[in-house]
Amino acid sequence: MTRDLDALTGGTFDVLVVGGGIYGLTIALDAAQRGLSVALVERDDFGSGASFNHLRTIHGGLRYLQSLDVGRARESVRERRTVARIAPQSVRPLPFAVPLYRSLLRGKLAMRAGFALDRVVSASRNRGVPTSHRLPAGRVVSRSHAIQRFPGLRRQGLTGAAVFYDYVTTEPDRFTFSFAVAATGHGAVLANHVEAVAPLVDPAGGRRVIGVSARDMLGTGTLDIAARVVVNATGAGVDRLLKPLNTSTGIKMLKAMNLVTRRDAGDEALGGRSSTGRNLFLVPWRERAVFGTWESERVCDPEDAAVEERDVAALIAELNQAFPALDLTLSDITLVHRGMVPAVVHGDRAALDGHEQVRDHAREGIEGIVSVAGAKFTTARAVAERITDTLLSKLGHAPVPCRTATTPLPGGSVRDIGLAIADARREYDEGLPTDTIPHLIAAYGSRYLDVMGIAAGRPEWRTRIASDSPVIGAELILAARKEMAPTLADIVIRRTPLGALGHPGDAALARAAAIVGAEYKWSDERRREEIAAVERFYRGMSASARSSTSSTPA
Ligand SMILES: Cc1cc2nc3c(=O)[nH]c(=O)nc-3n(C[C@H](O)[C@H](O)[C@H](O)COP(=O)(O)OP(=O)(O)OC[C@H]3O[C@@H](n4cnc5c(N)ncnc54)[C@H](O)[C@@H]3O)c2cc1C
C-alpha cells in the first residue's frame, strides 16, 4: 500500500469514503469488491478513532434479547460468525461470567429463559466456523460452581452465574487494518493523514455533492477529490463535514470509555454491576485486564472526546464496587480508551443507541452524499453491505452480490490456528522470542511470511523491541515499507501492538524510532519529532495524568 495523493485527483471516483474507521473501511472494501471505483481518505490513521477504542469484544447480541430485539440479535450472531470465518486468526472464544442475584428480571430464572431464546436465535452460530472457534451455548451455573470457577465475582447475595461465550479480538487494530489492505487489493485508492475539509458542490447548480476538498495533514497541499457519491463515515465528525451544506444528521453522541490496566487477567471475562446500575466487564486482553464500557449519562459535544480525570476516578470507584476484591487505583491505568457513540435521548438522560444511523441526504434535497454513524464494531460489515446496496442503486449500477461475508480477509485463510503456529515454529522459530510466532499468526494470519521474509534480512530485525512485547523489528519495517504508515505513531500504536497497552517505555520507543528512522532516512530532528508525537499520544493517559486525556495523536 502506498500513499499516493496524485492517484486521488486523477479522475472521478464512483464512491469517495471519508473516514477510515471500521465503517469507512468495510464500505470501501465492499464497494470496491463489487466493482465500483473507490477512494477513501482518513484524517489521522486508519482505525485511530472509536475503532481503536472498543472493548475488543465481538458480541453475539445477547443483550438485545433483553428487549426482545430478535432481529438485532440475529444480525450480531451472524456477524460474530462472519468474523470467525473471514479472519479466524483475529479472534478467539472468550467465556463471560456474569453474577446473578435474587431478582425477577436479572435472576437465574430470567437468565435461563434468556438462554433458551438465545439457543434458538443463535442456533447457526458455529456454521462454517473452525472447530477451535465453536462457541458453546450459554448456561446458568450454581453459586458454588460460580465461586469455584470465577473467584473474582462479587459474592454477597450471589445465587449463581450466567456463563456465555463471545469472541475477543486478539489483534484488533490489525483486524481493522486488514479491511484497508483488502480494499486496496480490489483497486480502492486509500490515503491516511488526509482530511476532508468540505464537500464540493456542483457549480452548475442544484444541491449535488461532487466530491470533497481535502488537505494533506503531513504537508501543506490541498486537493479536490471528485466522486459521484460521497460517504460520510467520519464517526463523531459526522455533522462537522455536513456544516458547509447547512445540514446535519442531528445524531446525538455520548462519550464511552474503557480502562486498560497493568493488572494481570485470567482466561475469562467477568461481569459486575455497580451501585449506579451500570453493567461493567473485565475483559482479558493481551493478558491484561481491560475494564469497560462506561458511557456518559448525558449527550456530549461530539468534537470533545477528551475524558476528564474525574470521569476516570468515578469509573474506578464504580469498578471497585462491582468487583470488590479489585482495589483498582489510578496508578493501575496505562491507557484510557474513549470515543463517541450514537445515543438515544430520554429527557435529559442519554443511553447507547444500539442501532447504526444512516442518512441519505437526498431526502433533504442534497444529492450525492450519504452519512453513517456506526453503533457497533461487530456489525460494521453488515451495515457496509446495506450501504453498498444503496450506493449501487444511487449510481444506477446493476445489483452485484456482496462477498465480504464469505471472502477471507488478507491472511484469513488460516483454518487451524494451532497447526499454523506449529508449522511456523518448525520452520522459523530459531532465534525468535518464544511468544513471537503465536503473535505473528494472530496479527498477520497466513501473511506472517511477509514478516519472516524481512526478518531474514538482518539479525536485529528478529529481536524484540520491548522486553514485554512479542513485536520484532521486522514488523516495523514491513509497516514502513508496505503498510502506509508514514509516522512512528502509526507503526507503534496501530500497525503493531507495541504500544497497544500503553507507553512501551523510553528505550523501546527510541529503538523503534531508530529502526523506522533508518528505513525512512529521517534526520535526528525528525526522529525526535516523531518520538514527541508518540509521547503526546500517551501524555495524560496514566495515573500521573493531567486532568484530561486524549487518545488521538496531536
Ligand atoms: C469505549 C468504547 C467501547 C466500545 N466497545 C465496543 C465493543 O466491545 N464491541 C463493539 O462491537 N463495538 C464497541 N464500540 C463501538 C465501536 O467502537 C464503534 O461503533 C465503531 O468503532 C465506530 O466506527 P466508525 O468507523 O463509525 O468510527 P471511527 O472509528 O471513529 O472512524 C471515523 C474516522 O473518521 C475520521 N475522520 C473524521 N473526520 C474526518 C475528515 N473530515 N476527513 C477524513 N477523516 C475524518 C476519524 O479520524 C476516524 O478515524 C465501542 C466504542 C467505544 C468508544
The ligand as a Gaussian input file, in Angstrom:
#p B3LYP/6-31G(d) Opt

LIG

0 1
 C      -15.057000       2.910000      24.641000
 C      -15.776000       2.168000      23.523000
 C      -16.005000       0.787000      23.645000
 C      -16.646000       0.080000      22.611000
 N      -16.752000      -1.283000      22.698000
 C      -17.281000      -1.988000      21.665000
 C      -17.277000      -3.408000      21.673000
 O      -16.758000      -4.057000      22.583000
 N      -17.828000      -4.068000      20.613000
 C      -18.367000      -3.398000      19.564000
 O      -18.867000      -4.052000      18.653000
 N      -18.347000      -2.049000      19.495000
 C      -17.816000      -1.329000      20.506000
 N      -17.759000       0.040000      20.455000
 C      -18.344000       0.745000      19.298000
 C      -17.390000       0.779000      18.102000
 O      -16.081000       1.049000      18.517000
 C      -17.844000       1.850000      17.118000
 O      -19.198000       1.641000      16.781000
 C      -17.053000       1.820000      15.819000
 O      -15.674000       1.738000      16.051000
 C      -17.364000       3.085000      15.016000
 O      -16.591000       3.059000      13.847000
 P      -16.626000       4.281000      12.842000
 O      -15.855000       3.870000      11.661000
 O      -18.028000       4.726000      12.634000
 O      -15.952000       5.484000      13.638000
 P      -14.408000       5.804000      13.867000
 O      -13.631000       4.601000      14.187000
 O      -14.359000       6.928000      14.841000
 O      -13.944000       6.287000      12.440000
 C      -14.210000       7.567000      11.919000
 C      -12.941000       8.062000      11.276000
 O      -13.201000       9.247000      10.539000
 C      -12.048000      10.063000      10.603000
 N      -12.447000      11.430000      10.246000
 C      -13.216000      12.284000      10.958000
 N      -13.377000      13.433000      10.269000
 C      -12.688000      13.301000       9.107000
 C      -12.484000      14.149000       7.986000
 N      -13.019000      15.367000       7.942000
 N      -11.710000      13.712000       6.973000
 C      -11.159000      12.467000       6.998000
 N      -11.341000      11.623000       8.054000
 C      -12.102000      12.026000       9.087000
 C      -11.590000       9.905000      12.046000
 O      -10.239000      10.250000      12.201000
 C      -11.880000       8.432000      12.304000
 O      -10.732000       7.609000      12.093000
 C      -17.121000       0.772000      21.465000
 C      -16.890000       2.160000      21.360000
 C      -16.202000       2.848000      22.360000
 C      -15.922000       4.308000      22.191000

